[in-house]
Amino acid sequence: ESPLYLAAFILVLGGAFTKSAQFPLHFWLPNAMEAPTPVSAYLHSATMVKAGVYLLMRMNPVMGETALWETVLPLFGVATLLAGTLLAIRQTDLKLMLAYTTVASLGLLVMLTGFGSEKAIEAAVYYLIAHSLFKGTLFMVAGTIDHEAGTRDVRKLAGLRSAMPVTFAAAFLAALSMGGLPPLFGFIAKEEIYYALAIPGAWAIALTVLAIIGNALMLVIGFAVALKPFLGDRRQELHHAHEGPVLLIAGPVVLSVLGLVTALASGFSNHILVSPMASAVAGQAVEAKASVIPHIGLPLLLSLVTIALGMVVYLRLDQARLGMAKLLWRIGWGPDHGFDQAMAGLVRAATAITRIIHNGRLETYVTTVFVLLAFTLLGSLVMAGELPAIPAMPQLAFYEWGILAIAFAGLVAVIWADNRLTAIVSLGIQGFAVALIFMLFGAPDLSFTQFMVETLSVVILALVMTRLTLHKSDHRPMRQRLVDATIALACAGGFGLLLLSVTQVPFNTELSDFFAENSRVIAHGRNIVNVIIVDFRGLDTLGEIAVVMVTGLAILALIRIRHRPRTDDVEDLEMTVPTERPEIVR
């Protein structure tokens, strides 16, 4: 119901989908496989990549139960599930195969989170726990194989069962859980998934069919990782392979056994893990009751269909891998290539903008600054939804009208001046008139400062600008002058309207009263403005002085560089008068 829901929805999903590698932002996760295997196992099974899914789960009670939530999340989730499993079929590296199945698993979790029902949330929690156990096991098994056999290429691995029996047992248990086979915890998770999806409706039926395909391919990859390297005849180049040390195989053994124990002791697991997690996600008490004992019904039938489909594809794995390779080759482009092209386009756009704006012309820099300033001032007023009220014209004394007339005459003279000196003097006249206005309104300190600034500005500008040569190309045509006038009027209008808006806001006198009451007592000064500048905000004043000092040092450096001979001049001097080179260079 909130008008900000759509914006919040887009931002939350943007962050969560990127973090949890949802299609089409999934490509970064498999490319992060350069990390050592224990790190990959930890990050890709239980922690980092699930942060986005965790966010969506915790936001479900607040942002869920809307048509947008229950459509977009399942749609992207099932797309990620299929993309991850199909791309995993194409791979031959054990870690890459597992990485793409992690993408698929995250998609399945997002789909269940978006489905919205209490059973779907419960199924998501079951699968989250199961995935952490079997994926951590298989990642560390892949690392053990790589360490002992020297390769992770599944085409070069076979017959390691006798050399690495403990690793094979751990991998086999994890593969059973990944494929959703009893008596592992993954079986309970898969049963709950189908139980949550088995409701009437075309949308639920479509998601169920796609989930069957994705889960079947997950079984294929799990068996490929757990069986291909261990079964068959051992290759000659693998005769040196042997079982890893205890500390290396302890991790996969513990996780695989936990996948079995949590399923067999499902009552304890439900009470300790599943029910509290599902209750936190659902925003209400959820009592999980699933067990490893299957119940005759549609979920069991769907599980059998999944297993049968997975076994058929596994027996044709080489043909499936070849077919996916051909399909990807025909498609050519993918999200990762598109991302690379987008980054290249961003660099090209930045280069073009830089070439236009940073062209070495002060005119361009000043124009850009004032255009953005005008947009900021006027845009803020437009976004506020209303303009300030125009106050009635006050009664002015004749001398006040005279000061305003002098200020206006100075502005007109600046605009119509045909030489620099006239423009500088006219600008000074306008500035002195403003200083008089400050004095009339009871700000003598500000007025004195304005008098000093205007005096110095007129003198310095007259000395500098009159010495610069004015070329014909420096004369601006009428079109450019109209553009400049438009920008100036926009900035002036923005400042004027903003000032009116500020003056019409109720004034809070708390700070004014504090300074008036404490300037004499605390700072021992009668001039409140001076006390504020040098005492209450002394650090601010010190910073302003530092800025002026740094500016002066920069100007001094420029002057010294201007008087220093160029490199080619020095070389000419060295060639012509070598005996006096030190004096000349100095």
C-alpha positions, 0 to 999 in steps of 0.5 A: 500500500505504501507508495515507496513499496515499488522502489524498496522492492527494486532496491532490495531485490537488486541487492539480494539477487546480486549477492545470491547470484540470481539470473542474469547476475549469476556469472560472478559466482563460478568465476570466484572459484580461485579461492582455496577449497575450504574457503569455497566450501564455506562460502558457497555452501553456508555463508556468503552467497546465502546472505541475499536469500537470508535477506529475502527470507527475513523481509518476507513478512514485511514485503511478501504476500503481494502479487509482485513479490509472489511473481517476480521471486519465483520467476527469477528463482526458477530461471536461476535454477534451470540456468545453473543446472544446465550450465553445470552439465556443460562443465568438466571441472569439479569445482565449477560443476558444484559452483553452478549447482550452487547457483541453481540451489540459490534459485530454488531457495528464492523461488520457494521464498517468493511462493509465499505459503507457510509450507514453501517457507518450511521447505526453503529452510529444509533445503537451506540446511540440506544444501549446506551439508551436502555442498560443503561435503562435495566441495571439500571432496573436490579439493581432496581429489585435486590435492591427491590426484593433481587434477579436478577434470572429471574426464581425467578421473576414474578408479579412485575408490580403492585409493580413497575409500573414505573420501568416496564414502563421504562423497557418495552420502553427499550425492545421495542427499543432493539427489534427494534420495533417502535416508539423507536430509536432502530427501526430506527437503525435496519431499517438502518442496514438492509438498509445498508446490503441489497445489491447484493452479497453472502457476504452481504446476509450471513451477513444479515441472521446472523444479522437477527438471532442476532437481533431476539435473542436480542429481546428475551433477551430484552423481557425476562429482561423487561417482565419476572420479571413483568408479571404473578403472584407475588411469595410469597417471592416477596410480600415485593418488592415495587417501588424504590425511585425517585433517583433510578428510575430517571435514567432508566426513563430518558433514556427510554424516551430519546429513545422515544423522539429521535425517534419521533424527528428524524430530530433534532436527525439526525442534532445534533447527527447522521450526525456529528458522521457519518461524523467524522467516514466516513471522509466526510460529511454524511447527515442522513435522517432516521425517525421513519416512516417505508418505504415499502421495503426489510428493513421493510420486514427483520424487520418483519421477525426478530420480528416474529423469536424473538417472536417464540423463546421468547415463547420457551425461557425455551426450548431454554435455556435448549438446549443451556445449553446442547450444551455448556455442550457437547462442554465443552471448551470455550474461557474463559477456553482456556484463563485459560489454556493459562495462566497456560501454560504460568506459566509452561513455565516461571517456566521451563525457570526459572529452566533452567536459574536461576539454581545457576550456574554463568556459566549459567548466564554469558553464557546467558548474552553473547548469548543475547548480541551476538544476539542483536549486530548481529541481529541489523546489519542484520535488518539494511540490510547491513554490514559496509565496511571493511576499507583498512589496514593503514600504521603502524610504526614498534612500532605500529606493536609491540604493536599489536603483544603484544596484540595478544600474550596476547590473545593467552596466555590467551586461552592456559594458563594451570593455573589461574595465567598465564591466569591472567597475560596474560590478563593483558599484553593484557590490557596494550597493549590496553592502549598503543594503546589509548595513541598512538591515543591521549587519555592519560586520557583514557590510564591512566585509562586503566593502573590503571584498568588493574593493579588493576585487575591483582593484585585483580584477582591474590590474589582471584583466586589463593586462590580458589580450582580448582576441576576436575569438573571445567575443561571444556571439548573441546566441551564446550570450543568450544561453549564458543569460538563461543559465544566470537567470535560472541560478538567480531564480533558484537562489531567490526562490530558495531564500524565500522558502527558507524565510517562510519556514518557522524560525528556531531561535534556540541557537540565536538565544544561546549565542546572545546569552553566552557570548559575554559570559563564556567567550568574554566578547560583546560582538556576537558575530566576532565571538561566533567566528573566532570562538564558537566556530573557531575550528571552522574559521581555522579551516577557512584560513587553511583553504586560503593559505593552500590557495596562496601556496598553489598560486605561488607555485604557479608563479615560480613555474612560470618563471622557470625555464622550460626543459628545451630552453635549458638544453639549448642553454647547456649547448650554447654556454656550458661553462655558465650552466649553473648560473643560467639554470638558477 
